[in-house]
């Protein structure tokens, strides 16, 4: 079915992040601040060659910019980006034929569906019913996701996709996992760092409590108290000043370096120059599958991860990663101390990393989910079922 058969409008995409800023930056250089950013921006830009594309962003700055013929970016501050009346009016002005929602954003979904627009939720979030408020929010989301104009839901990675079935009983046959393009692991395993120098750990991501940054600082203080010399570097935006103040209160300011945002290539290089990569997300954080986990495995040092439900059963403690109870600084300190004291464990994790990385990829590629939706937004060919959680789990069970 062609776009003309859907009407005169083009494609509306709702997402987080300043699309216009990223588009403009990539026109000047290849610098990206997280893995897959340039790829996703260029996929969206490429769609505008066949249809008008408007990206509506929940962004740190308000803007309305025509980036290229057929490609427009509208930035809304958060209070407007989640205001149903504002989004309904904006959707009426854009008059899209099709929609993609890249966030768990009920107002954006409702605004597009209310105008009779087929919408693909293309998410990167796990759902948990952790409290009555979350349960109520998830039940309201479920009603929208079962709308006849939603062909199914694509979500990043296996466990985040499973979480939608667990939290809202969304049908497994209407859930389809997606993944980024596979990373290549470094060819050679790494040796354990020598005992005579500090053990170094690298973190990349949002600098916020929910991602476990405060837990890392508390663990550094505990390790110092045990006489274990550990240094940690943090790359990313967020509550940097608050975390620096917390490091000072804990007496570990000189052990924790906050680097600010760094280009993706530099992040990957720093993963290789540090002894370990930490992915310390608390269980409450709505992870899909952190790219830093994949990049940490690709770097082939040791990867230290929390038991977050997005990945807890996809990597094995002591065989692929060093795992600890999320939100527990003492458990994190124990995991680091165990790695530091056991060179054989460190080298086991390094040797196992390529196989662990390969097991992470189970779904279709992100751009392919978009292509299939644009070709068949009402799922008449049953493309969702062909790539669904049901089929993926059958394949995994068969080995």
Number of C-alpha atoms within 10 A of each C-alpha: 10 9 16 11 8 15 12 12 17 22 24 25 23 24 23 19 16 21 23 23 13 17 19 11 14 16 9 8 8 11 17 18 19 19 19 15 17 17 15 14 15 14 14 20 21 13 18 18 13 10 18 20 27 26 24 27 25 23 20 13 14 15 16 14 13 13 16 13 12 16 21 20 23 21 24 24 14 15 9 14 22 16 15 16 14 17 21 20 12 15 21 14 9 16 18 24 23 25 28 25 22 21 19 19 17 20 19 28 28 20 21 27 21 14 14 14 25 24 29 26 22 25 23 22 23 24 25 20 17 10 8 9 10 14 16 12 12 19 16 13 18 17 12 16 23 15 14 13 20 22 25 30 26 28 30 26 28 24 21 25 28 23 21 22 17 15 18 19 12 20 17 20 18 23 23 29 29 26 22 18 13 12 16 14 19 16 11 11 18 19 16 21 18 10 11 7 9 16 21 18 25 26 26 30 22 19 24 17 19 18 23 25 26 21 23 27 25 22 24 29 23 19 20 17 10 11 9 18 18 21 18 24 20 24 23 21 16 15 13 19 11 14 20 18 12 16 22 15 10 15 15 21 18 10 19 21 16 18 13 16 18 20 15 18 15 14 23 19 11 21 29 20 14 20 24 28 28 28 26 29 27 22 20 17 18 19 22 22 23 17 16 22 22 23 21 27 31 25 30 29 30 31 30 25 24 28 21 23 25 27 21 17 11 15 19 14 18 15 17 25 28 26 26 23 19 23 24 17 23 19 17 28 25 17 22 25 17 15 24 21 13 11 15 12 20 28 20 20 26 27 22 17 27 23 13 20 23 16 11 18 19 18 21 20 16 21 16 12 23 19 12 14 21 21 14 17 24 20 17 9 12 15 20 24 18 14 21 26 25 16 15 18 14 11 11 10 8 7 6
